[in-house]
Amino acid sequence: MTVKETFENWKAGSYGKAVAKFPERKQRFKTSYGETVEPLYIPENEDEKYLETRGVPGEYPFTRGVQPTMYRGRFWTMRQYAGFGTAEESNKRYKYLLGNGQTGLSVAFDLPTQIGYDSDHPMSDGEVGKVGVAIDSLKDMEILFDGIPLGDVSTSMTINGTASVLLSMYIAVAEKQGFSADKLTGTIQNDILKEYIARGTYRFPPKPSMRLITDIFAFCAQNVPKWNTISISGYHIREAGSNAVQEVAFTLADGIAYVEAAIKAGLDVDVFAPRLSFFFNANNNLLEEVAKFRAARRLWAEIMKHRFNSKSAKSQMLRFHTQTAGCTLTAQQPDNNIVRVAIQTLAAVLGGTQSLHTNSRDEALALPTEDSVRIALRTQQIVAYESGVADTIDPLAGSYYIEALTDSIYEKAKGYIARIDELGGMVEAIEKGFVQQEIQDSAYHYQLEVESGEQVVVGVNKFQIKEPAPANLLKVDPSIQVAQIAKIKAVKEARDNDAVKRHLAIIKATAQTSDNLMPKILDAVKQYATLGEIAGTLEEVFGVHKESVVL
């Protein structure tokens, strides 16, 4: 079949059906001089490789997008990652963001919550509410989403080692609001492998952690079918210092490990794989980043079709959330970060993201102020409504440079995955320190280039100015920890402690079997067992992970 025939079939078939079911945005798809902007542009001359490597949107290999209409149907979900201090404070910020046009929530949890310690634990001292919201029990989650109907919003939660507990709390709150679990939409990050690689918020060793993940896959497939059960994250891999190729390769290698674990646990690939999602970084090199997203889609589709023999197109789609690159933000001349974020936003949109968070200008200094968050959200809205880049699908396709970069990133990432396979898979590669070493080397070489001036960072190693000390920064009050400890005490005094003990004992007994832990954790959460109590119970069976240092 020729490219033109394929295009005509697409227009009458998947594109036409999508438009009939979900009409395109009510917008004037025209240039300033009145010419109609078509939904898709294809090569004028026949290209032998085009159908194999590019195709059409919504069809294998998905290089040009995972939906037939992409942003002509609807814009990407605009999220702002938010959460700090107490549940009450974060609830106010969520309502502020929703009131300013945000279309989905993205929850940041503090470090104790991420690792599984209650706010009254000695390990939590000095960290409560600092980098996200403190959640100790269902009571905190009820406050966090008070007045926000969970059946009507999509929520992304950046939580990994304790994802099973936080998801259970979210389901319990929704049910209290009158929404059944099968109505909920959103994502939990739930990507523990990248924690061992790049971030460090793990609690349990890899094998039991992988068991928790596959338990979530199975539970959600039956009970929370619209929920994305994992967001396989390249974002933190890039933040740790990887380059674009490594970000794609290591992220997809993590994805392979999760799929293998789920299949080994007896799950059908086409049952759980459609709910897999990914999370990437949008960095400063605009054209390289666009090519990165296109290459990742193509490579994942190939992996799912040929390596795992998936039959469903939905299993082969790489759907992803993007966050602009925190590692590129500078404390010097912070207003420059607005420009950086705008470029990164364009990269994500031109690359076909499904969801986007834009960082705020002052995040290199402190938690962002409301003004800074609003500018970050407005950046997305200006790109969506004013730039015209969302009027046609995959607008940079066909550029000699973009297509060459796409092919290059695809091939080099494929080579990395082959090397990881030789090492025995991603878990083995992590345990041997291969992945960590590669990222460390990349970060080191980048830093050398910055220090030599070969890599220019505006305001840092070139175009510096004398600046006053930053003022009016948002700071978390240390008294939050005292308030959280008082909340835990009140919860424990009000709940049925005998029932909590019974449910914790059930969790411990279940952890020693191969039965699914999710129903037991959900039952315990509803009895107001705390996050720390549940994680501590699992630790008695699973143990604690000890990091192997790679130098």
PyMOL commands that set and color helices and strands:
alter all, ss='L'
color gray80, all
select helices_A, chain A and resi 3-12+14-21+50-53+70-72+87-99+111-115+122-124+138-144+163-177+181-183+193-199+206-223+235-239+244-264+269-275+286-307+313-316+326-328+336-350+370-386+400-422+426-431+434-452+479-494+497-511+518-526+531-542
alter helices_A, ss='H'
color red, helices_A
select strands_A, chain A and resi 77-82+104-108+154-158+185-188+227-228+230-233+276-282+320-324+355-357
alter strands_A, ss='S'
color yellow, strands_A
deselect
rebuild
show_as cartoon
